[in-house]
Amino acid sequence: MPPAFVRSRIQGIELPPFDPLNTRAAELRAAGHPVISLGQAVPFFPPPAPALEAAREALTRPEVHRYATDPGLPGLRALLAERLASTIGTRVTRDDVVITAGGNHAFTLALTTLVDAGDEVILPAPYFTNHQMAVVAAGATAIEAPAADRATFAVRWTDIEPHVTSRTKAVVLCNPSNPTGAPVEPGDGARIAGELARRGVLVISDETYMQFVYDGAHWSAASVADWRQNVVVIGTFSKSFGMMGWRVGFLLADAAVCEQAVKVQDAMIICAPTISQMAAEAAVRDCWSYPLSFHDELRRRRAVLAEGLAAIPRMHWTPTRGGLFAFARVDGCADSAALSRDLLERAYVVTIPGASFGASGEGFLRLSYGYADAPELEDATGRLRRFFAGA
Ligand SMILES: Cc1ncc(COP(=O)(O)O)c(C=O)c1O
């Protein structure tokens, strides 16, 4: 039992089962079992060479040991603004970005700056679990808005509209989505942003996987003409540059919003890690397109996973255009947590239960093709096939 003085809303938050599943997977591996993880929301590639070189070189300079300015290194902010402007196709200045300690930190920074206790925040579902946890931690109410289209998981205004009330402060888009890999389609996104702007509701758009769209282009919520009125974008270098452990990401919002967010930044962390910002600056300057060079390989892995799942009569997945994920329906599954545990114990495959991403995710499993390579994906889906065939 947690001490009674811990806030009840924090006590009520459920940690997703990632850590227990990974700990059990490590135990099984240590016991000699051939565990394959399809649980990891990470890409397989390392940080680009210029980032590593910049970090090495930074260690020889005294400023690496000091605080950076609260909103981030000016050089990184300016370069990032330039890159985002050309990628998204909108005007972005250095003052419109705050460098954060990763995407999750950018999200909590946005919530702390913009959302009051008691506000409602709509999460199109299945949602990214950490979004729901952060909304609850902020004292706001997370409202699950399930996607009507359970094959493509496209997020549509018609899914969101019935949940909008006078208390709605924001709608969170996850584009492309963790856990479904579905990008927000440009027509849907423009409609959602427009309808919300008219109602004075914010869009908090987590575009962590903006550089992981394999067919067609990424649509950013910051591409609508008057995005500054109600849009905040979350981004990160974790996935694009394989820098998860470096803890560096960003918030993109109108300069007037960033100016307020910097107060919270100063009180929370002062600044993102200086060495990580230096490494990210080199990556943004020298190899912004780095993640795109892995698209062919990721498409290949997605195809292998799709073929493997298509051979399992009880599993159903319509491949999505981005992210690192398959969100597959399992016929007859009413307890995805139990199924996921069973798959680990009996098939030695790590999957993530769909119910971790909201009640509407029950009956699904999230499988990642970001880390496992093609032979492992083939092996893993073969094991799933035999598991469901009862072999
Ligand atoms: C949608 C989404 N947002 C944010 C994050 C967290 O990223 P970061 O490492 O930058 O905090 C993740 C990580 O899996 C994610 O999938």
The ligand as a MOL file (V3000), in Angstrom:
LIG
                    3D

  0  0  0     0  0            999 V3000
M  V30 BEGIN CTAB
M  V30 COUNTS 16 16 0 0 0
M  V30 BEGIN ATOM
M  V30 1 C 4.1120 8.6100 -29.1100 0
M  V30 2 C 5.2750 8.7430 -28.1990 0
M  V30 3 N 5.4910 9.9120 -27.6090 0
M  V30 4 C 6.5260 10.0910 -26.7730 0
M  V30 5 C 7.3990 9.0560 -26.4990 0
M  V30 6 C 8.5170 9.3010 -25.5480 0
M  V30 7 O 9.6390 9.7390 -26.2260 0
M  V30 8 P 10.8850 10.3450 -25.4870 0
M  V30 9 O 11.9000 9.2620 -25.3690 0
M  V30 10 O 11.3540 11.4150 -26.3950 0
M  V30 11 O 10.4230 10.8690 -24.1740 0
M  V30 12 C 7.2140 7.8050 -27.0890 0
M  V30 13 C 8.1020 6.6800 -26.7760 0
M  V30 14 O 7.8160 5.5390 -27.0160 0
M  V30 15 C 6.1270 7.6570 -27.9680 0
M  V30 16 O 5.8990 6.4820 -28.5720 0
M  V30 END ATOM
M  V30 BEGIN BOND
M  V30 1 1 1 2
M  V30 2 1 2 3
M  V30 3 2 2 15
M  V30 4 2 3 4
M  V30 5 1 4 5
M  V30 6 1 5 6
M  V30 7 2 5 12
M  V30 8 1 6 7
M  V30 9 1 7 8
M  V30 10 2 8 9
M  V30 11 1 8 10
M  V30 12 1 8 11
M  V30 13 1 12 13
M  V30 14 1 12 15
M  V30 15 2 13 14
M  V30 16 1 15 16
M  V30 END BOND
M  V30 END CTAB
M  END
